[in-house]
Amino acid sequence: MSTFADAVTTEEPVPFDPFELQDTVAGNVVDPYPKMAELLAESPVHVGPVDLGAGADPSFSDRPPPVTVFGFDECVAVLKDNETYSSTVYEGVVGEVMGRTILQMDEPEHRMARALVAPAFRSKVLERWEAGLVRSVVDGLIDRFVDRGRADLVRDLTFNFPVQVIARILGLPGSDFPRFQRWAIEITSVATNWERGVAASADLRDYFANVMAERRASPDDDLISELVAVEVDGERLTDEEIYSFLRLLLPAGVETTYRASGSLLYGLLTNPDQLQAVVEDRELLVPAFEEVVRWEPPVTVILRRATRDTELAGVPVQAGADVALLLGAANRDARKYEHPDQFDLFRSSRQHVGFGFGVHVCLGMHLARMETRVALDTLFDRVADLRFDPEPGQDYHIHGLAFRSPLALPVAFTAR
Ligand code: HEM
């Protein structure tokens, strides 16, 4: 396999199999949910390290004891109170690799910075991307396997379409896609390979600096052109802020959507009656997507840090304590949902915290909804009789702890 340096230095990147770089499944846990439900039943808030199957994290020993929040109402309470629970907790690892982004900012700085990037994701822009961009990316990927009658929908479809969508939204030329996908994977998997992730971050900065200079000289119809020109109340984004935001889009926008679309296909394939219903009525893709972000949120945990001594559900929280919000547990809180462990797109309550909540609620959620809906709609237009078709011994479960999704989705079908 080619080395990382190849992707940076060669004009024509050496072909590589991006899937082989994929090492981001944090925690090889198949089902952490029974343990989460057990701990939630004991108390919606726990103080001290918890072990969900990947070993308790001992790194907090010299700090105030960490707090883990399992309950739905308790997660919402933390996310609403962003003065007591600060996002600066992300300054450490995420900030070092991405640079200073809205994810780690508190108010009022966050409000101002988010107002500058939010217009780029407004619904008019999404409509244009849907019609002109997402469907053609997905069609192009399906073209490559549709005649085979068999595919691994993770490797052949869900792993590839979100990164191509983002690359096209940024207006990057097709010849740059391989190196962009490599950097995207490397920066996203920084937790498993720090040096590689930091190097990718620096290379992305250099790469974006060139693209931004081009767009300033001749603006085009793309996100980078929009970010270099945007102005709200006389404020503009600095170049460093733009690099950081663009870098954040890779883990925030690519990894999550790739995982959510795989888990949605998994949820439908393992519930053939619901798959059938969605194939016949594509409007059901809307509740189906919401249900998968509840049932198997791709990001199961987000963080905050307590700014003062406080109490949550009667449990004392010390100033300076890291607070882990288990979105996965909250989304299956038995006090809120009936049969919480079932994937059921027809359930009446669609509320969930899979996109977070409050001022930091996911900025890209409408894009994620649209691109996943279009991807599955296009797939169902092109194939009939879609069903699981694993080789003996082949694994097709949803895996992971902090991030979750299926590693493979072996299917058979008939081309339409
Ligand atoms: C199914 C797909 C997705 C899921 C489950 C998801 C989940 C989340 C969550 C839970 C947060 C809150 C983090 C926190 O409060 O600590 C968040 C924030 C964010 N997401 Fe997403 N995300 C998805 C797709 C996307 C996409 C497609 C983009 C953009 C291309 C995106 C961009 C962002 C950004 C920029 C933030 C930071 C917002 C802020 O701090 O104000 N996300 N996302």
Residues whose N, C-alpha, C, O or C-beta is under 5 A from the ligand:
A	BS01	HEM	I102 L103 R114 L249 A252 G253 T256 T257 A260 P298 I302 L303 V353 G354 F355 G356 V359 H360 V361 C362 L363 G364 M365 L367 A368
